[in-house]
Amino acid sequence: MRFRWPDKEWWRQAPSRLARLWRRSLQLRTVAITLALTGVAILVTGVYMALSISNDLYQSRLDQALRDSSRATTAAQSTMNASDVSSADGGRNLLNSALQSVQTSTSSRLVAAYRVPGQDTSVLAPPDRGSPALNSVISDQLRAKVQTGGTEQFYQSVALPAGSDSSDPGIVVGTQLTLPSYGRYELYIGYNLRDSENTLLFVQNTLLLAGLALIVLIGAITWVIVRFVVEPIRVAARTSERLAAGDLAVRIPERGEDVFASLARSFNGMADSLQSQINQLGTLSQLQQRFVSDVSHELRTPLTTIRLAGDVIYDQRSTFPPATERTAELLHTQIERFDRLLSDLLEISRYDAGSVVLDPEPTNLVRLAEDVVDELRALSEQNGSPLTLDAPGGYFDVGMDPRRIRRVVRNLIGNAIEHGERRPVVVTVDSNESAVALTVRDYGIGMSHHDVNHVFDRFWRADPSRKRTLGGTGLGLAISLEDATLHSGWLQVWSMPGQGSCFRLTLPRVPGREIAGSPLPLPPVDAGELPAAPTPPDAPASPDASADDVRPIPKREARA
């Protein structure tokens, strides 16, 4: 099996995946934060210990070197003081004996002696002697201090050559020796600290490995502990998700007597209470739905008889006295309204029972809107609200239930005419790649934000005392919303007091497919523009009407 490198997409998606995992995993965040804080603590402690050990080790080796150098210098000076030489060879032998005495008294073989400059040059003093390893590392500053310091000791940290392109840490200690008859000499002893450096490296590596092992161990312990803590929370989260999804019988296992067991008992008690209340509400809802359906069906028979009798009376109203004729007309109107109310109640009961089935067929939304506009044109003219249709798109068939969509469009246009305040009502149809939409725009009284939030509620009216031209039942918009949702579409509204309203119906071009966006904007593009109401011929023009009376409308989210 050949190894395959991850593709570029994987590398680009890695940061977002890690960020998503970081946000979702409490266990990962806890372990990561614990490891980070533990790592910082161990790092600070390790650095402090390493520096302390390094300083203590260096100071210990320095003190040892100073003591060793002092002892060797004293022994060499004693050797030279006990000798009596007068010839050059005797002086050279005496200096060699002194240096050998230094090497014998100390642990270092790096010894050098240089005659202090500025002394009598007529004396044939022994030449300088020194280890080649020291000649290149003794600095001029150290020599200057030794030359003027007398018998005082001076030291300097140096890098002693250890081979090709390598060096060892070391210390050079310098002082003065007095060679009888020949003057003063600078004595330098070098000490190699390679063994101390190896010890320090061993300690540092041990601290590093111990720190890493401790971090790994703490991470593993934290992972195990957090897993024990997080797992009951995960169980509670999964249980609550299943409970929210409708599985009312699910419960959290109760084990032990700790805080998680107490949480499980409390959660299960809450779930039992919720299940009992939901079952009661479900039973009441079913009884209510059945009551509405049964009453609607039972009222059909007497209503049919009443309607037949009412039609007979209505057809003969011209033979009645004026008061009786008016009573017959009112009776006929209210019987028709009662019939529509029963029809709407039956429709709502079908939606509540989940028994509504679409009967889709290819339908042109523009043609459907034209039919509804022609049907309601007489009503719009009667109310003084010109009704126009603008269809820049949507001239194709879409799978929909024409009876239900026609009911939605008729309801929206009828409401616009009733609330249009004798201003134009504009119906617009357009389409895009994923949807076809219809908007009904009026410039009437509009609605407040509170009214917009309740406009699709059942039996709700913005102004209960307002006269209704079509004799609505208060269920029209609620049924329209159900019809739009049944088509996997949207029914949304925008409205502002004094600026009118705009209802938007959006349907998918392909039934069941998701809508990417509506082809018609909401709020509408003319939000804030208020056409003047048509003025009767005999009415004087208002001196206060001007374009300055129109105020910009703040955009707000449409409510679906």
C-alpha positions in Angstrom: 0.0 0.0 0.0 1.5 3.3 -1.1 1.6 6.3 1.2 -0.4 9.3 0.0 0.4 12.8 1.2 -2.6 14.9 2.3 -3.9 17.2 -0.5 -3.8 21.0 -0.4 -7.5 21.2 0.6 -6.7 19.2 3.8 -3.9 21.6 4.8 -6.2 24.6 4.2 -9.0 23.1 6.2 -6.8 22.0 9.1 -6.9 25.3 11.0 -10.7 25.6 10.8 -11.0 21.9 11.9 -8.7 22.5 14.8 -10.6 25.6 15.8 -13.9 23.7 15.5 -12.5 20.9 17.7 -11.2 23.4 20.2 -14.6 25.1 20.5 -16.5 21.8 20.8 -14.3 19.7 23.0 -14.2 20.7 26.7 -11.9 17.8 27.4 -9.3 19.0 24.8 -9.4 22.6 26.1 -9.0 21.5 29.7 -6.0 19.2 28.9 -4.4 21.7 26.6 -4.7 24.6 29.1 -3.4 22.3 31.9 -0.5 21.2 29.8 0.3 24.8 28.9 0.3 26.0 32.5 2.2 23.0 33.7 4.8 23.4 30.9 5.3 27.1 31.9 5.7 26.2 35.5 8.1 23.3 34.8 10.0 25.5 32.3 10.4 28.3 34.9 11.4 25.9 37.6 13.8 24.0 35.3 15.5 27.2 34.1 15.9 28.4 37.7 17.3 25.1 38.8 19.7 24.9 35.8 21.0 28.4 36.4 21.4 27.8 40.2 23.2 24.5 39.6 25.4 26.1 36.9 26.3 29.1 39.2 26.9 26.9 42.2 29.0 24.4 40.2 31.1 27.3 38.6 31.6 29.0 42.0 32.7 25.7 43.5 35.2 25.0 40.8 36.4 28.7 41.0 37.0 28.4 44.7 38.8 25.1 44.3 41.0 26.6 41.5 41.8 29.7 43.7 42.8 27.5 46.7 44.8 25.1 44.5 46.6 28.0 42.8 47.3 29.7 46.1 48.8 26.5 47.5 50.9 25.9 44.4 52.1 29.5 44.3 53.1 29.3 48.0 55.0 26.0 47.4 56.9 27.4 44.4 57.8 30.6 46.2 59.1 28.6 49.1 61.2 26.5 46.7 62.7 29.6 45.1 63.4 31.4 48.4 65.3 28.3 49.7 67.7 28.3 46.7 70.8 30.3 46.1 71.8 30.8 42.5 73.9 33.3 40.7 74.4 32.0 37.1 71.9 32.1 34.3 71.7 28.3 34.1 71.0 28.2 37.8 68.2 30.7 37.4 66.7 28.7 34.5 66.9 25.5 36.5 65.4 27.2 39.5 62.4 28.5 37.4 61.9 25.1 35.9 61.9 23.6 39.4 59.4 26.1 40.5 57.1 25.4 37.6 57.4 21.6 38.2 56.6 22.3 41.9 53.4 24.1 40.7 52.4 21.3 38.5 53.1 18.8 41.3 51.0 20.8 43.8 48.1 21.5 41.5 45.8 19.3 39.4 46.5 21.3 36.2 49.3 20.9 33.7 48.6 24.3 32.1 51.3 26.5 33.7 53.1 29.6 32.3 55.6 32.1 33.6 56.4 35.5 32.1 58.9 38.1 33.4 57.2 41.2 34.5 58.1 44.0 32.0 60.0 47.1 33.2 62.7 45.4 35.3 66.5 45.6 34.9 67.5 44.3 31.5 71.2 43.9 32.4 70.4 40.8 34.4 70.4 37.5 32.4 67.1 36.4 33.7 65.6 33.0 32.7 63.4 33.2 29.6 59.6 33.0 29.7 58.1 29.6 30.0 54.5 28.7 29.2 52.1 26.1 27.9 51.1 26.8 24.3 47.4 26.3 25.3 47.7 29.3 27.7 49.6 31.7 25.4 46.6 32.4 23.2 44.0 32.7 25.9 45.6 35.0 28.5 44.2 38.5 27.8 46.1 41.8 28.1 43.7 42.9 30.8 44.5 39.9 33.0 48.2 40.5 32.5 48.0 44.1 33.4 46.2 43.3 36.7 48.7 40.6 37.6 51.7 42.9 36.8 50.4 45.5 39.2 48.7 43.4 41.7 51.7 42.0 43.6 51.0 38.7 45.3 47.2 39.1 44.9 45.4 36.5 42.8 43.4 37.4 39.7 41.3 35.1 37.5 39.5 35.0 34.2 37.1 32.7 32.4 38.5 31.5 29.1 37.9 29.0 26.3 40.8 26.6 26.3 41.6 25.0 22.9 40.6 21.3 22.9 41.3 20.3 19.3 40.4 21.3 15.8 37.6 23.9 15.9 36.6 23.0 19.5 37.3 24.4 22.9 36.6 23.7 26.6 35.6 26.1 29.3 38.3 27.0 31.7 39.7 29.4 34.3 43.1 31.1 34.3 44.4 32.2 37.7 47.4 34.7 37.7 49.7 36.0 40.5 53.4 37.0 40.9 56.4 35.0 41.8 59.7 36.5 42.9 62.8 34.7 41.6 65.8 35.7 43.8 68.4 37.7 41.9 66.3 37.8 38.7 63.2 39.7 39.6 59.4 39.2 39.4 57.6 36.8 37.2 53.9 36.4 36.2 52.6 32.9 37.1 49.5 31.7 35.3 47.7 28.4 36.0 44.9 27.2 33.8 42.1 24.9 34.9 40.0 22.9 32.4 36.2 22.8 33.4 35.2 20.2 30.8 34.3 17.7 33.5 32.1 20.4 35.2 30.5 21.2 31.9 29.7 17.5 31.3 28.2 17.3 34.8 26.1 20.4 34.1 24.9 19.0 30.7 23.9 15.8 32.4 21.9 17.7 35.0 20.3 19.8 32.4 19.4 16.8 30.2 18.0 15.0 33.2 15.9 18.1 34.1 14.6 18.3 30.5 13.7 14.7 30.3 12.1 14.7 33.7 10.1 17.8 32.8 8.9 16.3 29.5 8.0 13.1 31.3 6.2 15.0 34.0 4.2 17.0 31.4 3.2 13.8 29.6 2.3 12.2 32.9 0.3 15.2 34.0 -1.4 15.3 30.6 -2.4 11.7 30.8 -3.7 12.1 34.4 -5.6 15.2 33.4 -7.1 13.4 30.4 -8.3 10.5 32.5 -9.7 12.8 35.3 -11.4 15.1 32.8 -12.8 12.2 31.0 -14.4 11.0 34.2 -15.8 14.5 34.8 -16.9 15.2 31.2 -18.4 11.9 30.3 -21.5 12.4 32.6 -21.9 15.9 31.0 -21.8 14.3 27.6 -24.4 11.8 28.6 -26.6 14.6 29.9 -26.1 16.6 26.7 -26.9 13.6 24.5 -29.9 12.8 26.7 -31.2 16.4 26.5 -30.8 16.4 22.7 -32.8 13.2 22.4 -35.4 14.7 24.8 -35.6 17.9 22.7 -35.9 15.8 19.5 -39.1 14.2 21.0 -37.8 11.0 22.7 -39.6 11.7 26.0 -38.8 8.3 27.5 -35.0 8.8 27.5 -33.4 9.3 31.0 -29.9 9.7 32.4 -28.6 6.6 34.3 -28.4 7.2 38.0 -25.3 5.7 39.7 -23.7 6.6 43.0 -24.4 9.5 45.3 -22.1 12.2 44.0 -23.0 15.5 42.4 -23.5 13.9 39.0 -26.0 11.4 40.5 -27.8 14.3 42.0 -27.8 16.0 38.6 -29.1 12.9 37.0 -31.9 12.6 39.5 -32.9 16.3 39.1 -32.7 16.0 35.3 -34.8 12.8 35.2 -37.4 14.4 37.5 -37.6 17.4 35.2 -37.9 15.1 32.2 -40.8 13.2 34.0 -42.5 16.5 34.6 -42.1 17.6 31.1 -43.3 14.3 29.7 -46.4 14.5 31.8 -47.1 18.1 30.8 -46.4 17.5 27.1 -48.7 14.5 27.1 -51.4 16.5 28.8 -51.0 19.3 26.3 -50.9 16.8 23.4 -54.1 15.3 24.7 -55.7 18.7 25.0 -54.5 19.7 21.6 -56.0 16.6 20.0 -59.2 17.2 21.8 -59.2 20.8 20.6 -58.5 19.8 17.0 -61.1 17.1 17.1 -63.6 19.5 18.6 -63.0 22.1 15.9 -63.2 19.5 13.2 -66.3 17.9 14.6 -68.1 21.2 15.2 -67.2 22.4 11.7 -68.5 19.2 10.2 -71.6 19.2 12.3 -72.3 22.8 11.4 -72.2 22.0 7.7 -75.6 20.4 7.6 -77.6 23.2 9.4 -75.6 25.8 7.5 -76.5 24.2 4.2 -80.2 24.3 5.2 -79.8 27.9 6.4 -78.0 28.9 3.2 -80.7 27.4 1.0 -83.4 29.2 2.9 -81.4 32.4 2.9 -80.8 32.1 -0.9 -84.6 31.8 -1.4 -85.2 34.9 0.7 -82.4 36.8 -0.9 -83.7 36.0 -4.4 -87.1 37.4 -3.4 -85.8 40.5 -1.6 -87.2 42.8 -4.2 -90.8 41.9 -3.2 -90.2 42.8 0.4 -90.5 46.2 2.2 -87.2 48.2 2.3 -86.4 47.2 5.9 -87.0 43.5 5.2 -85.0 43.7 1.9 -82.0 45.1 3.8 -82.4 42.4 6.4 -82.3 39.8 3.7 -79.1 41.2 2.2 -77.4 41.3 5.6 -78.5 37.7 6.2 -77.1 36.6 2.9 -73.8 38.4 3.6 -73.3 36.9 7.0 -74.3 33.4 5.8 -71.5 33.6 3.2 -69.1 34.8 5.8 -70.1 32.0 8.1 -69.5 29.5 5.3 -66.0 30.9 4.7 -65.3 30.7 8.4 -66.2 27.0 8.5 -64.1 26.3 5.5 -61.1 28.0 7.1 -61.6 26.2 10.4 -61.7 22.9 8.5 -58.5 23.8 6.7 -56.8 24.8 9.9 -57.9 21.5 11.6 -56.4 19.6 8.6 -53.1 21.4 9.1 -53.1 20.7 12.8 -53.9 17.0 12.2 -51.1 16.8 9.6 -53.5 15.4 7.0 -52.9 18.1 4.3 -51.6 16.7 1.0 -50.5 18.9 -1.9 -51.9 18.4 -5.3 -49.2 20.0 -7.4 -49.3 20.7 -11.1 -47.3 23.0 -13.5 -48.6 26.5 -12.9 -47.5 29.9 -14.2 -47.4 32.3 -11.2 -47.7 35.3 -13.5 -50.9 34.0 -15.1 -52.3 33.1 -11.7 -51.6 36.6 -10.4 -53.2 38.1 -13.4 -56.4 36.1 -12.8 -56.5 37.2 -9.2 -55.8 40.8 -10.1 -58.7 40.8 -12.7 -61.0 39.2 -10.1 -60.3 41.9 -7.5 -60.0 44.9 -9.8 -63.6 45.9 -9.3 -63.1 45.8 -5.5 -59.9 47.9 -5.8 -61.6 50.5 -8.0 -64.5 50.6 -5.5 -62.0 51.3 -2.7 -60.1 53.9 -4.8 -56.8 51.9 -4.7 -55.4 51.4 -8.3 -54.3 47.8 -8.7 -51.3 47.1 -11.0 -49.2 44.0 -11.9 -45.5 44.2 -12.7 -43.9 40.9 -13.9 -40.3 41.3 -15.1 -39.8 37.5 -14.6 -41.5 34.3 -13.7 -43.0 33.4 -17.0 -42.6 29.6 -16.7 -44.4 26.8 -15.0 -43.6 25.8 -11.4 -44.8 22.8 -9.6 -47.4 24.0 -7.1 -50.9 23.5 -5.8 -52.7 26.2 -7.7 -55.8 26.2 -5.5 -53.7 27.0 -2.4 -51.4 29.5 -4.0 -54.3 31.3 -5.6 -55.9 31.5 -2.1 -52.6 33.0 -0.7 -52.4 35.6 -3.5 -56.0 36.5 -3.2 -55.7 36.9 0.5 -52.6 39.2 0.3 -54.1 41.4 -2.4 -57.4 41.6 -0.6 -55.7 42.7 2.6 -53.7 45.3 0.7 -56.8 46.8 -0.9 -58.6 47.0 2.5 -55.6 48.7 4.1 -54.4 50.7 1.1 -55.9 54.0 2.2 -56.9 54.8 -1.5 -53.3 54.6 -2.6 -51.9 52.2 -5.3 -51.4 48.5 -4.7 -48.6 47.0 -6.7 -48.2 43.2 -7.3 -44.7 42.2 -8.6 -43.6 38.8 -9.9 -40.0 37.9 -10.6 -37.7 34.9 -10.5 -34.0 33.8 -10.3 -32.1 30.5 -10.5 -33.7 28.9 -7.5 -37.0 30.6 -6.8 -40.0 32.5 -8.1 -41.5 35.3 -5.9 -44.5 37.5 -5.6 -44.8 40.7 -3.6 -47.9 42.7 -2.8 -47.0 46.3 -1.9 -49.5 48.8 -0.4 -48.9 52.3 0.8 -51.6 52.4 3.5 -51.6 52.6 7.2 -48.9 50.0 7.8 -48.2 48.2 11.0 -46.0 48.6 14.1 -43.2 46.2 15.0 -45.5 44.6 17.6 -48.2 44.1 14.9 -45.8 42.6 12.5 -44.8 40.0 15.1 -48.4 38.8 15.4 -49.7 39.3 11.8 -49.6 35.5 11.1 -51.3 34.6 14.4 -54.8 33.0 14.2 -57.8 35.3 14.7 -55.5 38.3 15.2 -56.4 41.7 13.8 -54.3 45.0 14.0 -57.6 47.0 14.3 -60.5 44.9 15.4 -63.0 47.7 15.0 -61.9 48.4 11.4 -64.6 47.7 8.7 -63.6 44.7 6.5 -64.7 44.8 2.8 -64.2 41.1 2.2 -65.5 39.9 5.5 -62.4 38.1 6.6 -62.3 35.4 9.2 -59.0 36.3 10.9 -57.5 33.0 9.6 -56.4 34.1 6.1 -52.7 34.9 6.8 -52.3 32.0 9.2 -53.6 29.6 6.4 -51.4 31.4 3.9 -48.3 30.9 6.0 -49.2 27.2 6.3 -49.7 27.0 2.5 -46.3 28.6 1.8 -44.5 26.3 4.3 -46.2 23.3 2.8 -44.6 24.3 -0.6 -41.2 24.6 1.1 -41.5 28.3 0.5 -41.4 31.6 2.5 -44.1 34.1 3.4 -42.5 37.2 4.8 -43.7 40.7 5.6 -42.2 44.2 6.0 -44.3 47.1 7.3 -43.9 50.5 8.9 -46.6 52.8 10.4 -47.8 55.3 7.8 -45.6 53.8 5.1 -47.6 50.7 4.1 -46.7 47.1 4.0 -45.1 44.6 1.7 -45.8 40.8 1.8 -43.4 38.5 -0.1 -44.3 34.9 -1.2 -41.2 32.9 -2.4 -41.5 29.4 -3.9 -38.8 27.1 -5.1 -38.5 26.6 -8.8 -38.1 22.9 -8.2 -40.5 21.5 -5.5 -38.6 20.5 -2.4 -35.3 22.1 -3.4 -33.7 24.7 -1.0 -34.2 28.4 -1.9 -30.9 30.2 -2.2 -32.4 33.6 -2.1 -35.6 35.5 -3.1 -35.5 37.4 -6.4 -37.4 40.3 -4.9 -35.9 42.4 -2.1 -37.5 42.9 1.3 -37.7 45.7 2.5 -38.8 46.9 -0.9 -36.6 49.2 -2.9 -39.2 52.0 -2.6 -39.3 51.8 1.2 -39.9 55.3 2.4 -41.6 56.5 -0.7 -45.3 57.3 -0.2 -47.4 58.0 -3.3 -50.1 60.7 -2.8 -53.7 59.5 -2.5 -55.8 60.4 -5.5 -57.6 63.7 -4.9 -61.3 63.9 -5.8 -61.9 66.6 -8.5 -63.9 68.8 -6.2 -61.4 68.6 -3.3 -58.9 71.4 -2.7 -55.2 70.6 -2.7 -53.7 70.4 0.8 -51.2 73.2 1.3 -49.2 71.1 3.8 -48.4 68.2 1.4 -44.9 68.2 0.2 -42.0 65.9 -0.5 -40.5 66.9 2.8 -43.2 65.0 4.7 -41.7 61.7 3.5 -39.2 60.3 6.1 -36.6 57.6 5.4 -37.7 54.2 6.7 -35.1 52.3 8.9 -34.6 48.8 7.5 -35.6 46.0 9.8 -35.6 42.2 9.4 -38.6 40.8 7.8 -40.4 38.2 9.8 -41.1 34.8 8.2 
